[in-house]
Amino acid sequence: MNLKTAFEPYFKIGAAISRKNLCTCSNTALLLEQFDSFTCENDMKPSFFLDEEANLAAPEKYDLSPALTFEYARPYLDFAKANGIAMRGHTLIWHNQTPKWFFCKEYDENKGLADRDTMLSRMESYIKGVLELVGAEYPGIIYAWDVVNEAVDDGEFRKSVWTETIGEDFFVKAFEFARKYAEEGTQLFYNDYETAQKKKRDFIIANVLKPLKERGLIDGMGMQSHMLMDHPNPASFRVAIEMYASLGLKINVTELDIHNTDPGEESMNALAKRYKEIFAILVGAKKSGRADITSVTFWNLLDEDSWLTAFRKETSYPLLFWKDCEPKPAYYAVLEAAEEI
């Protein structure tokens, strides 16, 4: 038994991978053995698609239609195509990992920000270029895109260079362009963190998801689910899933990990118990019809790769595998959750 087989009746199981993982045979073997979906950890974020050298060298030529590069994305897309494994695209529009020059007049940070019309043209051209390339050369590989990532902060729209140049409706325009150019059948998601927090959950529902749903622009809600051992509580997580799903949206858990700094046996067993509880909620919601969960993605493959160690500034052991691709108690607990529900 493996993860993808255990959860095949319910939803895809994925992992985020890096260039290091992609170039390490044991890592790709683990990915293909256990998972039926994957996401690029970084290499399909805006800064890796926007060709800085070309745009800065010829700003007049590319002013309304930025030059793009696919050198970072292609190895993942080629791997997916060669191995018949599905991908989630992450992410088209984000305030982070989008270079400041992209928002500036003539791509020059010394000349101030470009106006709304210029930025709408740049946004559309960028989204069009990425989606049409993927659709033409890698048809059927990407089943879902995180179109907009983290547009909400603490119960209001996040102040960012996107809101400063285009306005708070930038996310609507992004989804309009994504729907226009995405390959038929590709699911479009809004993605965010702390989505079980009541204040943020309610704002996202009222001000992001409902307006997009009314326009027919969105297919699903991406719940990042970077968790702690005691946060969020299971009840809040379950309620949030069901509330997003009640809008008629698919649910993807997009960036699952559980921060844990103790690699000892007792702590790893506690992590296993926490994971089992989370997966019991996910499978229960799917089986009962309370939520159409279609994908669950762990954020990173091995503990040693986890972004949390740098982010939290303390070593984290948050995943199902570690060391030489060895399964942890959490791996077996997640399998048990699939079998017991």
PyMOL commands that set and color helices and strands:
alter all, ss='L'
color gray80, all
select helices_A, chain A and resi 3-6+19-22+25-34+46-49+52-57+59-62+74-83+100-103+105-107+116-137+161-165+170-181+198-214+234-245+265-288+303-305+308-312+329-340
alter helices_A, ss='H'
color red, helices_A
select strands_A, chain A and resi 12-17+37-40+86-94+142-149+187-192+220-223+226-228+250-259+293-298+321-322+326-327
alter strands_A, ss='S'
color yellow, strands_A
deselect
rebuild
show_as cartoon
